[in-house]
Amino acid sequence: MKTIFLKDAEQKREWYVIDAAGKPLGRVAAKAAAILRGKEKPTYTPNQEMGDYVIIINADKVAVSGNKETDMLYRHYTGFVRGLRTFTFEKLIERKPTAPLIRTINGMLPNNRLGRKIAGNLRVYAGAEHPHATQNPKVVEL
C-alpha cells in the first residue's frame, strides 16, 4: 500500500467541539487525540500533521470512575532538589480545571516535535463558552 503525502495547501482542516461534562476522562481524551492526529481521515500519514482542531468545553466537569478522584496522582518536578510535587486529581482540577485533560491528551500524542506541533491545535476551556464560534465547529458525540 502506498502512503499518501499531501501538501499543506491540499489539506482540509475542520474544527470540532467536544463537551466533556459528565463524560469519562479517558474516552474524551482518546477521541480528541485521534482527531488531533488525523487518524479518522482516509489521508492519514503518521509522519505529517494531518489532524483537525479540537475545542473541549466543560473540562472542569469531566468524570472519573471509582476512587480515582482521590487516588490518581499527578506528579510535577520543579527541577530543584526535593522538588517533586504530587497532586491528586481532586486538587489538580481545583487548582487548574483544564490540566488533567490536557495532560492526558498530550500523553496520547507522539513524544517528539510532531506531537508538540499537534498539541498546539487543542483548545481546552473550563466553562461552556469558547471564543471559536466563527470557525463553525462541528459537535462530536461520544
DSSP file (Angstrom, degrees, kcal/mol; ACC not computed):
  #  RESIDUE AA STRUCTURE BP1 BP2  ACC     N-H-->O    O-->H-N    N-H-->O    O-->H-N    TCO  KAPPA ALPHA  PHI   PSI    X-CA   Y-CA   Z-CA
    1    1 A M              0   0    0      0, 0.0     2,-0.4     0, 0.0     0, 0.0   0.000 360.0 360.0 360.0 139.7    0.0    0.0    0.0
    2    2 A K        -     0   0    0      1,-0.0     2,-0.3     0, 0.0     0, 0.0  -0.733 360.0-124.6 -95.9 136.9    1.3    3.4   -0.9
    3    3 A T        -     0   0    0     -2,-0.4     2,-0.5     1,-0.0    42,-0.1  -0.608  22.8-133.1 -79.5 136.1    1.4    6.3    1.6
    4    4 A I        -     0   0    0     -2,-0.3     2,-0.5    40,-0.3    -1,-0.0  -0.778  17.3-163.5 -92.0 128.2   -0.4    9.4    0.6
    5    5 A F        -     0   0    0     -2,-0.5     2,-0.4    40,-0.0    39,-0.1  -0.960   7.3-170.1-113.6 120.3    1.5   12.7    1.0
    6    6 A L        -     0   0    0     -2,-0.5     2,-0.1    37,-0.2     5,-0.0  -0.853  19.3-126.3-107.9 143.6   -0.5   15.9    0.9
    7    7 A K    >>  -     0   0    0     -2,-0.4     4,-0.9     1,-0.1     3,-0.8  -0.440  31.7-106.9 -78.2 161.8    0.9   19.4    0.8
    8    8 A D  G >4 S+     0   0    0      1,-0.3     3,-0.5     2,-0.2    -1,-0.1   0.854 120.6  54.9 -59.4 -35.4   -0.3   21.9    3.4
    9    9 A A  G 34 S+     0   0    0      1,-0.2    -1,-0.3     3,-0.0    -3,-0.0   0.779 106.4  52.0 -69.3 -26.1   -2.4   23.7    0.8
   10   10 A E  G <4 S+     0   0    0     -3,-0.8    -1,-0.2     2,-0.1     2,-0.2   0.657  88.2  99.3 -84.4 -16.5   -4.2   20.5   -0.1
   11   11 A Q    <<  -     0   0    0     -4,-0.9     2,-0.6    -3,-0.5    39,-0.0  -0.507  61.7-150.7 -76.6 137.0   -5.2   19.6    3.4
   12   12 A K        -     0   0    0     -2,-0.2     2,-0.4    38,-0.1    -2,-0.1  -0.935  15.1-162.6-108.3 114.9   -8.7   20.5    4.6
   13   13 A R        -     0   0    0     -2,-0.6     2,-0.3    39,-0.1    39,-0.1  -0.811   4.6-167.3-102.9 136.9   -8.8   21.2    8.3
   14   14 A E        -     0   0    0     -2,-0.4    39,-2.5   124,-0.0     2,-0.4  -0.731  17.2-128.5-113.6 164.0  -12.0   21.2   10.3
   15   15 A W  E     -a   53   0A   0    121,-0.3   123,-2.8   120,-0.3     2,-0.4  -0.962  24.8-170.9-113.6 134.0  -12.9   22.4   13.8
   16   16 A Y  E     -ab  54 138A   0     37,-2.1    39,-2.9    -2,-0.4     2,-0.4  -0.947   9.7-153.5-125.1 145.8  -14.6   20.1   16.3
   17   17 A V  E     -ab  55 139A   0    121,-2.9   123,-2.5    -2,-0.4     2,-0.4  -0.976   7.7-167.0-121.0 134.0  -16.1   20.8   19.7
   18   18 A I  E     -ab  56 140A   0     37,-3.0    39,-2.4    -2,-0.4     2,-0.7  -0.978  13.2-146.4-120.8 128.2  -16.4   18.1   22.4
   19   19 A D  E     -a   57   0A   0    121,-0.5    39,-0.2    -2,-0.4   123,-0.1  -0.854  13.4-174.0 -94.3 115.0  -18.5   18.7   25.5
   20   20 A A    >   +     0   0    0     37,-2.5     3,-1.6    -2,-0.7    43,-0.4   0.404  35.7 131.8 -91.2   2.4  -16.7   16.8   28.4
   21   21 A A  T 3  S-     0   0    0      1,-0.3    41,-0.2    36,-0.2    38,-0.1  -0.395  88.4 -10.3 -63.3 117.9  -19.5   17.4   31.0
   22   22 A G  T 3  S+     0   0    0     39,-2.5    -1,-0.3    -2,-0.3    40,-0.1   0.446 105.7 124.7  75.9   0.7  -20.1   14.0   32.7
   23   23 A K  S <  S-     0   0    0     -3,-1.6    40,-2.8     1,-0.1    -1,-0.3  -0.649  71.5 -95.1 -92.2 150.1  -18.1   12.1   30.2
   24   24 A P  B  >  -d   63   0B   0      0, 0.0     4,-2.0     0, 0.0     5,-0.2  -0.379  28.9-128.5 -64.5 140.1  -15.2    9.8   31.2
   25   25 A L  H  > S+     0   0    0     38,-2.1     4,-2.3     1,-0.2     5,-0.2   0.893 105.1  48.9 -55.6 -47.1  -11.8   11.4   31.1
   26   26 A G  H  > S+     0   0    0      1,-0.2     4,-2.5     2,-0.2    -1,-0.2   0.856 109.8  50.2 -66.9 -37.0  -10.1    8.7   29.1
   27   27 A R  H  > S+     0   0    0      2,-0.2     4,-2.0     1,-0.2    -1,-0.2   0.897 112.3  46.8 -70.1 -39.9  -12.8    8.5   26.4
   28   28 A V  H  X S+     0   0    0     -4,-2.0     4,-2.3     2,-0.2    -2,-0.2   0.927 115.2  47.2 -64.6 -44.3  -12.8   12.2   25.8
   29   29 A A  H  X S+     0   0    0     -4,-2.3     4,-2.6    -5,-0.2    -2,-0.2   0.901 111.6  49.7 -65.7 -41.9   -9.0   12.3   25.7
   30   30 A A  H  X S+     0   0    0     -4,-2.5     4,-2.0     2,-0.2    -1,-0.2   0.906 112.7  46.7 -65.5 -41.6   -8.8    9.3   23.3
   31   31 A K  H  X S+     0   0    0     -4,-2.0     4,-2.0     2,-0.2    -2,-0.2   0.922 114.4  47.4 -65.8 -43.9  -11.4   10.8   20.9
   32   32 A A  H  X S+     0   0    0     -4,-2.3     4,-2.7     1,-0.2    -2,-0.2   0.905 111.3  51.0 -64.1 -42.0   -9.6   14.2   21.0
   33   33 A A  H  X S+     0   0    0     -4,-2.6     4,-2.2     1,-0.2     6,-0.2   0.880 109.6  50.5 -64.5 -38.2   -6.2   12.6   20.4
   34   34 A A  H  X>S+     0   0    0     -4,-2.0     5,-1.8     2,-0.2     4,-1.3   0.899 113.3  45.1 -66.7 -40.2   -7.5   10.6   17.4
   35   35 A I  H  <5S+     0   0    0     -4,-2.0    17,-1.8     2,-0.2    -2,-0.2   0.922 113.5  49.8 -68.5 -44.0   -9.0   13.8   15.8
   36   36 A L  H  <5S+     0   0    0     -4,-2.7    15,-0.5    15,-0.2    -2,-0.2   0.890 112.8  47.2 -60.5 -40.3   -5.9   15.8   16.5
   37   37 A R  H  <5S-     0   0    0     -4,-2.2    13,-0.7    -5,-0.2    14,-0.3   0.763 110.3-122.6 -74.7 -26.0   -3.6   13.2   15.0
   38   38 A G  T ><5 +     0   0    0     -4,-1.3     3,-1.6    12,-0.2    -3,-0.2   0.631  65.8 138.7  93.4  15.8   -5.8   12.8   11.9
   39   39 A K  T 3 < +     0   0    0     -5,-1.8    -4,-0.2     1,-0.3     5,-0.1   0.635  65.1  62.2 -71.3 -12.9   -6.4    9.1   12.4
   40   40 A E  T 3  S+     0   0    0     -6,-0.6    -1,-0.3    -5,-0.1    -5,-0.1   0.382  89.6  86.7 -92.9   4.4  -10.1    9.5   11.4
   41   41 A K  S X  S-     0   0    0     -3,-1.6     3,-1.2     1,-0.1     9,-0.0  -0.779  77.9-133.0-103.6 148.4   -9.2   10.7    7.9
   42   42 A P  T 3  S+     0   0    0      0, 0.0    -1,-0.1     0, 0.0    -3,-0.0   0.699 106.5  59.9 -70.7 -16.4   -8.6    8.5    4.9
   43   43 A T  T 3  S+     0   0    0     -5,-0.1   -37,-0.2     7,-0.1    -4,-0.1   0.083  75.8 151.3 -97.3  23.4   -5.5   10.5    4.1
   44   44 A Y    <   -     0   0    0     -3,-1.2   -40,-0.3    -5,-0.1    -6,-0.1  -0.318  20.0-179.1 -60.6 131.0   -3.8    9.8    7.5
   45   45 A T    >   -     0   0    0      3,-0.2     3,-1.4   -42,-0.1     5,-0.2  -0.996  24.2-143.0-130.8 127.0    0.0    9.8    7.3
   46   46 A P  T 3  S+     0   0    0      0, 0.0    -1,-0.1     0, 0.0     4,-0.0   0.779  97.7  46.5 -63.1 -28.2    2.0    9.0   10.6
   47   47 A N  T 3  S+     0   0    0      2,-0.1     2,-0.3     3,-0.0    67,-0.0   0.230 104.0  70.8-103.2  15.7    4.8   11.5    9.9
   48   48 A Q  S <  S-     0   0    0     -3,-1.4     2,-1.3   -11,-0.1    -3,-0.2  -0.915  85.3-112.1-127.3 156.5    2.7   14.5    8.9
   49   49 A E        +     0   0    0     -2,-0.3   -11,-0.1     1,-0.2   -12,-0.1  -0.742  54.9 148.4 -85.3  96.4    0.4   16.9   10.8
   50   50 A M        +     0   0    0     -2,-1.3   -12,-0.2   -13,-0.7    -1,-0.2   0.489  33.5 109.2-106.6  -8.1   -2.9   15.8    9.2
   51   51 A G        -     0   0    0    -15,-0.5   -15,-0.2   -14,-0.3     2,-0.1   0.044  60.0-119.7 -76.6 177.7   -5.3   16.4   12.0
   52   52 A D        -     0   0    0    -17,-1.8     2,-0.3   -39,-0.1   -37,-0.2  -0.416  34.4 -88.3-104.7 180.0   -8.0   18.9   12.8
   53   53 A Y  E     -a   15   0A   0    -39,-2.5   -37,-2.1    -2,-0.1     2,-0.4  -0.740  38.5-157.6 -93.4 141.8   -8.5   21.4   15.5
   54   54 A V  E     -ac  16 122A   0     67,-2.1    69,-2.6    -2,-0.3     2,-0.5  -0.980   9.2-168.4-126.4 131.4  -10.3   20.3   18.7
   55   55 A I  E     -ac  17 123A   0    -39,-2.9   -37,-3.0    -2,-0.4     2,-0.5  -0.976   8.0-165.0-114.2 127.0  -12.1   22.5   21.2
   56   56 A I  E     -ac  18 124A   0     67,-2.9    69,-2.9    -2,-0.5     3,-0.3  -0.963   7.3-171.0-115.3 125.0  -13.1   20.9   24.5
   57   57 A I  E     +a   19   0A   0    -39,-2.4   -37,-2.5    -2,-0.5    71,-0.2  -0.745  63.5  28.1-111.2 162.0  -15.6   22.7   26.8
   58   58 A N    >   +     0   0    0     69,-2.4     3,-1.4    -2,-0.3    68,-0.2   0.870  65.9 158.1  57.8  42.2  -16.7   21.9   30.4
   59   59 A A  G >   +     0   0    0     66,-2.0     3,-1.1    -3,-0.3    67,-0.2   0.762  66.7  62.8 -66.9 -24.6  -13.3   20.4   31.2
   60   60 A D  G 3  S+     0   0    0     66,-0.9    -1,-0.3     1,-0.2    66,-0.1   0.635  99.9  54.5 -75.4 -12.3  -13.9   21.0   34.9
   61   61 A K  G <  S+     0   0    0     -3,-1.4   -39,-2.5    65,-0.2    -1,-0.2   0.174  75.9 133.9-105.8  16.2  -16.9   18.7   34.8
   62   62 A V    <   -     0   0    0     -3,-1.1     2,-0.3   -41,-0.2   -41,-0.1  -0.396  50.9-128.7 -68.0 145.1  -15.1   15.6   33.4
   63   63 A A  B     -d   24   0B   0    -40,-2.8   -38,-2.1   -43,-0.4     2,-0.3  -0.699  21.7-172.1-101.4 146.9  -15.9   12.4   35.2
   64   64 A V        -     0   0    0     -2,-0.3     2,-0.2   -40,-0.2     5,-0.1  -0.980  22.1-128.9-129.8 147.3  -13.6    9.7   36.6
   65   65 A S    >   -     0   0    0     -2,-0.3     3,-1.4     3,-0.1     4,-0.1  -0.506  61.9  -4.3 -96.5 162.8  -14.8    6.4   38.0
   66   66 A G  T 3  S-     0   0    0      1,-0.2     3,-0.4    -2,-0.2    -2,-0.1  -0.258 121.2 -29.6  64.1-141.8  -14.2    4.7   41.3
   67   67 A N  T >> S+     0   0    0      1,-0.2     4,-2.5     2,-0.1     3,-1.2   0.163 100.0 114.5 -95.0  17.4  -11.8    6.2   43.8
   68   68 A K  H <>  +     0   0    0     -3,-1.4     4,-2.1     1,-0.3    21,-0.5   0.787  64.3  68.1 -62.2 -27.3   -9.7    7.8   41.0
   69   69 A E  H 34 S+     0   0    0     -3,-0.4    21,-2.0     1,-0.2    -1,-0.3   0.867 117.9  21.9 -60.8 -35.6  -10.6   11.3   42.2
   70   70 A T  H <4 S+     0   0    0     -3,-1.2    -2,-0.2    19,-0.2    -1,-0.2   0.681 130.1  44.4-102.8 -22.6   -8.6   10.8   45.5
   71   71 A D  H  < S+     0   0    0     -4,-2.5     2,-0.3    17,-0.1    -3,-0.2   0.753  85.7  93.5 -97.2 -26.6   -6.2    8.0   44.4
   72   72 A M     <  -     0   0    0     -4,-2.1    17,-1.3    -5,-0.3     2,-0.4  -0.543  63.5-156.4 -74.1 127.3   -5.0    9.2   40.9
   73   73 A L  E     -E   88   0C   0     -2,-0.3     2,-0.5    15,-0.2    15,-0.2  -0.849  13.8-161.6-111.6 140.4   -1.8   11.1   41.3
   74   74 A Y  E     -E   87   0C   0     13,-3.3    13,-2.8    -2,-0.4     2,-0.4  -0.976  15.7-157.6-115.2 130.1   -0.2   13.8   39.1
   75   75 A R  E     -E   86   0C   0     -2,-0.5     2,-0.4    11,-0.2    11,-0.2  -0.859  12.1-177.6-114.0 144.9    3.5   14.5   39.6
   76   76 A H  E     -E   85   0C   0      9,-2.7     9,-3.6    -2,-0.4     2,-0.6  -0.986  14.4-150.7-140.6 127.0    5.5   17.6   38.6
   77   77 A Y  E     -E   84   0C   0     -2,-0.4     7,-0.2     7,-0.2    -2,-0.0  -0.882   0.6-160.7-101.7 124.2    9.2   18.0   39.2
   78   78 A T        -     0   0    0      5,-2.2    -1,-0.1    -2,-0.6     6,-0.1   0.703  41.5-113.3 -76.3 -21.0   10.3   21.6   39.7
   79   79 A G  S    S+     0   0    0      1,-0.5     2,-0.2     4,-0.1     5,-0.1   0.260  83.8 103.9 103.8 -11.0   13.9   21.0   38.8
   80   80 A F  S >  S-     0   0    0      3,-0.1     3,-1.6     1,-0.1    -1,-0.5  -0.575  86.8 -77.4 -99.3 165.6   15.3   21.7   42.3
   81   81 A V  T 3  S+     0   0    0      1,-0.3    -1,-0.1    -2,-0.2    -3,-0.0  -0.393 120.0   5.3 -62.1 135.4   16.4   19.2   44.9
   82   82 A R  T 3  S+     0   0    0      1,-0.1    -1,-0.3    -2,-0.1    -2,-0.0   0.838  92.8 137.2  56.1  36.1   13.4   17.6   46.6
   83   83 A G    <   +     0   0    0     -3,-1.6    -5,-2.2     2,-0.1     2,-0.7   0.099  16.6 128.8-101.0  22.5   11.2   19.4   44.1
   84   84 A L  E     -E   77   0C   0     -7,-0.2     2,-0.4    -6,-0.1    -7,-0.2  -0.696  39.8-166.3 -81.3 116.2    8.8   16.6   43.3
   85   85 A R  E     -E   76   0C   0     -9,-3.6    -9,-2.7    -2,-0.7     2,-0.4  -0.867   1.3-164.1-104.8 135.6    5.3   17.9   43.7
   86   86 A T  E     +E   75   0C   0     -2,-0.4     2,-0.4   -11,-0.2   -11,-0.2  -0.974   8.2 179.4-124.7 131.9    2.4   15.5   43.8
   87   87 A F  E     -E   74   0C   0    -13,-2.8   -13,-3.3    -2,-0.4     2,-0.1  -0.962  22.9-130.3-128.2 146.1   -1.3   16.4   43.4
   88   88 A T  E  >  -E   73   0C   0     -2,-0.4     4,-2.5   -15,-0.2     5,-0.2  -0.475  34.5-106.6 -82.6 166.4   -4.4   14.2   43.4
   89   89 A F  H  > S+     0   0    0    -17,-1.3     4,-2.4   -21,-0.5     5,-0.2   0.900 121.4  55.6 -58.4 -40.8   -7.0   14.6   40.6
   90   90 A E  H  > S+     0   0    0    -21,-2.0     4,-1.0     1,-0.2    -1,-0.2   0.912 111.5  41.4 -59.6 -46.8   -9.3   16.4   43.1
   91   91 A K  H  > S+     0   0    0    -22,-0.2     4,-2.3     2,-0.2    -1,-0.2   0.887 114.4  51.8 -70.6 -39.9   -6.7   19.0   44.0
   92   92 A L  H  X S+     0   0    0     -4,-2.5     4,-3.3     1,-0.2     7,-0.3   0.899 109.1  48.6 -67.1 -40.6   -5.4   19.5   40.4
   93   93 A I  H  < S+     0   0    0     -4,-2.4    -1,-0.2    -5,-0.2    -2,-0.2   0.774 111.9  51.5 -71.7 -23.9   -8.9   20.1   39.0
   94   94 A E  H  < S+     0   0    0     -4,-1.0    -2,-0.2    -5,-0.2    -1,-0.2   0.892 118.1  36.9 -74.3 -41.6   -9.5   22.6   41.8
   95   95 A R  H  < S+     0   0    0     -4,-2.3    -2,-0.2     1,-0.3    -3,-0.2   0.952 139.0  10.2 -74.3 -52.7   -6.2   24.5   41.0
   96   96 A K    ><  -     0   0    0     -4,-3.3     3,-1.2    -5,-0.2    -1,-0.3  -0.885  67.6-165.8-131.9  98.6   -6.2   24.2   37.2
   97   97 A P  T 3  S+     0   0    0      0, 0.0     4,-0.3     0, 0.0    -1,-0.1   0.725  88.5  44.7 -62.2 -22.7   -9.5   22.8   35.8
   98   98 A T  T 3> S+     0   0    0      1,-0.1     4,-2.1     2,-0.1     3,-0.2   0.619  90.1  87.4 -95.4 -12.4   -8.1   22.1   32.4
   99   99 A A  H <> S+     0   0    0     -3,-1.2     4,-2.7    -7,-0.3     5,-0.3   0.878  83.0  52.1 -61.0 -46.3   -4.8   20.5   33.4
  100  100 A P  H  > S+     0   0    0      0, 0.0     4,-1.9     0, 0.0    -1,-0.2   0.908 113.4  45.3 -60.0 -39.3   -5.9   16.8   33.8
  101  101 A L  H  > S+     0   0    0     -4,-0.3     4,-2.3    -3,-0.2    -2,-0.2   0.909 114.0  48.0 -69.7 -42.2   -7.5   16.7   30.3
  102  102 A I  H  X S+     0   0    0     -4,-2.1     4,-2.6     1,-0.2     5,-0.2   0.921 113.1  48.4 -63.9 -44.0   -4.5   18.5   28.7
  103  103 A R  H  X S+     0   0    0     -4,-2.7     4,-1.5    -5,-0.2    -1,-0.2   0.882 111.9  49.4 -65.0 -38.1   -2.0   16.1   30.4
  104  104 A T  H  X S+     0   0    0     -4,-1.9     4,-0.7    -5,-0.3    -1,-0.2   0.919 113.2  45.6 -67.4 -43.9   -4.0   13.1   29.4
  105  105 A I  H >< S+     0   0    0     -4,-2.3     3,-1.2     1,-0.2     4,-0.5   0.921 110.8  53.0 -66.6 -43.4   -4.3   14.1   25.7
  106  106 A N  H >< S+     0   0    0     -4,-2.6     3,-0.8     1,-0.3    -1,-0.2   0.825 104.1  58.0 -61.8 -30.7   -0.6   15.1   25.5
  107  107 A G  H 3< S+     0   0    0     -4,-1.5    -1,-0.3     1,-0.2    -2,-0.2   0.721 104.0  52.3 -69.0 -21.2    0.3   11.6   26.8
  108  108 A M  T << S+     0   0    0     -3,-1.2    -1,-0.2    -4,-0.7    -2,-0.2   0.493  98.5  79.9 -92.7  -5.4   -1.6   10.1   23.9
  109  109 A L  S <  S-     0   0    0     -3,-0.8     6,-0.1    -4,-0.5   -75,-0.0  -0.587  97.9 -80.8 -96.5 162.9    0.3   12.1   21.3
  110  110 A P        -     0   0    0      0, 0.0     2,-1.3     0, 0.0    -1,-0.1  -0.316  36.5-127.0 -62.4 145.1    3.8   11.3   20.0
  111  111 A N  S    S+     0   0    0      4,-0.1     2,-0.2    -4,-0.1    -4,-0.0  -0.521  79.2  70.9 -93.8  67.4    6.7   12.5   22.2
  112  112 A N  S  > S-     0   0    0     -2,-1.3     4,-1.9     1,-0.0     5,-0.2  -0.833 104.4 -64.1-156.7-167.9    8.6   14.4   19.6
  113  113 A R  H  > S+     0   0    0     -2,-0.2     4,-2.0     1,-0.2     5,-0.2   0.884 129.6  53.3 -58.7 -40.4    8.4   17.6   17.5
  114  114 A L  H  > S+     0   0    0      1,-0.2     4,-2.6     2,-0.2    -1,-0.2   0.908 107.1  51.1 -63.6 -42.2    5.3   16.4   15.7
  115  115 A G  H  > S+     0   0    0      1,-0.2     4,-2.1     2,-0.2    -1,-0.2   0.885 109.9  49.5 -63.2 -39.2    3.5   15.8   18.9
  116  116 A R  H  X S+     0   0    0     -4,-1.9     4,-0.7     2,-0.2    -1,-0.2   0.871 112.1  48.8 -67.4 -36.3    4.3   19.2   20.2
  117  117 A K  H >< S+     0   0    0     -4,-2.0     3,-0.7     1,-0.2    -2,-0.2   0.910 111.9  48.3 -68.6 -42.3    3.0   20.8   17.0
  118  118 A I  H >< S+     0   0    0     -4,-2.6     3,-2.1     1,-0.2    -2,-0.2   0.873 103.4  61.9 -64.7 -38.0   -0.2   18.7   17.1
  119  119 A A  H >< S+     0   0    0     -4,-2.1     3,-1.3     1,-0.3    -1,-0.2   0.738  91.5  68.1 -62.8 -21.9   -0.8   19.7   20.7
  120  120 A G  T << S+     0   0    0     -3,-0.7    -1,-0.3    -4,-0.7    -2,-0.2   0.620  89.0  64.8 -71.9 -11.7   -1.0   23.3   19.6
  121  121 A N  T <  S+     0   0    0     -3,-2.1   -67,-2.1    -4,-0.2     2,-0.4   0.325  85.2  94.7 -91.4   7.7   -4.2   22.5   17.8
  122  122 A L  E <   -c   54   0A   0     -3,-1.3     2,-0.4   -69,-0.2   -67,-0.2  -0.852  50.8-174.5-104.1 133.5   -6.0   21.7   21.0
  123  123 A R  E     -c   55   0A   0    -69,-2.6   -67,-2.9    -2,-0.4     2,-0.4  -0.995   5.0-172.8-125.9 125.3   -8.1   24.3   22.9
  124  124 A V  E     -c   56   0A   0     -2,-0.4     2,-0.4   -69,-0.2   -67,-0.2  -0.973   1.6-175.3-123.4 131.4   -9.5   23.4   26.4
  125  125 A Y        -     0   0    0    -69,-2.9   -66,-2.0    -2,-0.4   -65,-0.2  -0.972  24.0-146.6-128.0 140.3  -11.9   25.6   28.3
  126  126 A A  S    S+     0   0    0     -2,-0.4   -66,-0.9   -68,-0.2   -65,-0.2   0.843  83.2  50.1 -72.9 -34.6  -13.3   25.0   31.9
  127  127 A G  S    S-     0   0    0      2,-0.2   -69,-2.4   -69,-0.2   -68,-0.3  -0.185  95.5-100.0 -95.9-171.0  -16.7   26.6   31.1
  128  128 A A  S    S+     0   0    0    -71,-0.2     2,-0.3   -70,-0.1   -71,-0.1   0.554  94.6  85.1 -87.9  -9.2  -19.3   26.1   28.4
  129  129 A E        +     0   0    0      2,-0.0    -2,-0.2   -72,-0.0   -71,-0.1  -0.701  50.6 175.2 -97.1 145.7  -18.2   29.2   26.4
  130  130 A H        -     0   0    0     -2,-0.3     3,-0.3   -73,-0.1   -73,-0.0  -0.990  33.2-132.7-145.0 149.8  -15.4   29.4   23.8
  131  131 A P  S    S+     0   0    0      0, 0.0     3,-0.3     0, 0.0    -2,-0.0   0.124  86.1  87.7 -89.2  23.0  -14.3   32.2   21.5
  132  132 A H    >   +     0   0    0      1,-0.2     3,-1.0     2,-0.1     4,-0.2  -0.050  42.8 118.8-112.1  32.2  -14.1   30.0   18.4
  133  133 A A  G >   +     0   0    0     -3,-0.3     3,-1.5     1,-0.2    -1,-0.2   0.797  68.0  65.2 -67.9 -28.2  -17.7   30.3   17.1
  134  134 A T  G 3  S+     0   0    0     -3,-0.3    -1,-0.2     1,-0.3    -2,-0.1   0.700  92.5  62.3 -69.7 -18.1  -16.5   31.9   13.8
  135  135 A Q  G <  S-     0   0    0     -3,-1.0  -120,-0.3  -121,-0.0    -1,-0.3   0.519 103.3-133.2 -82.3  -4.5  -14.8   28.7   12.8
  136  136 A N    <   -     0   0    0     -3,-1.5  -121,-0.3    -4,-0.2    -3,-0.1   0.961  27.2-153.2  51.7  63.2  -18.2   26.9   12.8
  137  137 A P        -     0   0    0      0, 0.0     2,-0.3     0, 0.0  -121,-0.3  -0.359   7.3-126.6 -69.6 145.4  -17.0   23.9   14.8
  138  138 A K  E     -b   16   0A   0   -123,-2.8  -121,-2.9    -2,-0.1     2,-0.4  -0.702  25.1-116.6 -88.2 142.6  -18.9   20.5   14.4
  139  139 A V  E     -b   17   0A   0     -2,-0.3     2,-0.5  -123,-0.2  -121,-0.2  -0.647  23.1-150.0 -82.6 131.7  -20.1   18.8   17.5
  140  140 A V  E     -b   18   0A   0   -123,-2.5  -121,-0.5    -2,-0.4     2,-0.4  -0.900   7.4-151.6-103.6 125.8  -18.6   15.4   18.3
  141  141 A E              0   0    0     -2,-0.5  -123,-0.0     1,-0.1    -2,-0.0  -0.802 360.0 360.0 -96.3 137.0  -20.8   12.9   20.1
  142  142 A L              0   0    0     -2,-0.4    -1,-0.1  -123,-0.1  -124,-0.0   0.395 360.0 360.0-103.6 360.0  -19.2   10.3   22.4
